[in-house]
Amino acid sequence: MAQVLAALEDRKIIGADLQTVEFGWPIGMPTCRSLRAGLWEIRSNIKDGIARLIFFIYQEQAVRLNGFVKKTQKTPDAEIDLARKRKKEIEQ
């Protein structure tokens, strides 16, 4: 039960940060930062670390591509590569 409540709290935090970006765009640190190749990252501090949500702007809308909990200082290249691949698929 405690895990379910923790997951619910994490989702609320991530949702609030996503809403902040959607309604306040463009927005910068500490909530949002540019990665590369047109990708952006929403940063949410949750119980288990820092959740990241990678998105890009397509036809004036924020399109979410990938989400994960970050364990290291640097955003893993594999996560960026996956987001880049999904971005390319959407743009085609």
N, C-alpha and C positions, 0 to 999 in steps of 0.2 A: 504493500500500500504506500509506503514512504517513497519508493521508486516512482510510482505513478504520480504522486504529488510533486516530486522533484522534476519529473519530465514535464508536467503541466506548467510549473513555474518557469522552466527553461523556455518552453514554447511561448509563454506570455512575454518574456523578456525579448526574445528574438522577434516576435510579432510587433512589439512596441518599437523596436529599432527599425524594422522594415517600414513601419508606418511613418516614422520620423523622416526617413529618406524619401519615401513616396510623396509626402506632402510638403517636404522642405527642399526638394531638389533644386539646384545643386547644393550639396552639403559636404562638409569636409570632416577632418579628424575631430574627435576620436571615433565617431560613429562610422564614417565611410572614408575610404581612400582609394585612389587609382592604383591599379596593378600595372597592366600593360596591354597593348593591342585592343584598347577600347573596353577592357574589363574593369569592373569596380568591385570592391569588397566591403560588405557591411560587417562590422565587428561587434559582437555581443558578448558581454561578460556573464557567463552562466556558472552554475555550481561546479561543473567538471572541467572548467577551463575557459577557453575563448572560442565561441562558435563563430564560424565564418560563413557568409552567404555571398557567393560570386554571382554578379549579374552584369548585364549590359543594357544600354538604351537602344531600343529598336522601334522605329515609328512612334517616337515620343512616349514609349512605355518602358518601364523597367522589367526586363525579362530575367527571371531567376534561372541560373544554370546549374549550380552545384552548391551544396552545403556540407559542412564537416566541422568537427571540433579539432582545433589546432593544438598540437602538442609541442611544437618547436617555435622558435622566434621567426623563422622564415616560412612563408607560405609554400608548401610542397609543390614542386614542379608538376607532379602527376595530377594534382588537383587543378592547376592552371591549364594544363594540357587538355584535361577532360572538358573544362569549361570552354576552352577555345574550340574544341571539336564540336560541341553542342551549338555554340554560337554560329559557326560556319554552316551547320545543317539548317539552322533557322533562317539565316540570311539567303540561302539558295532557293 
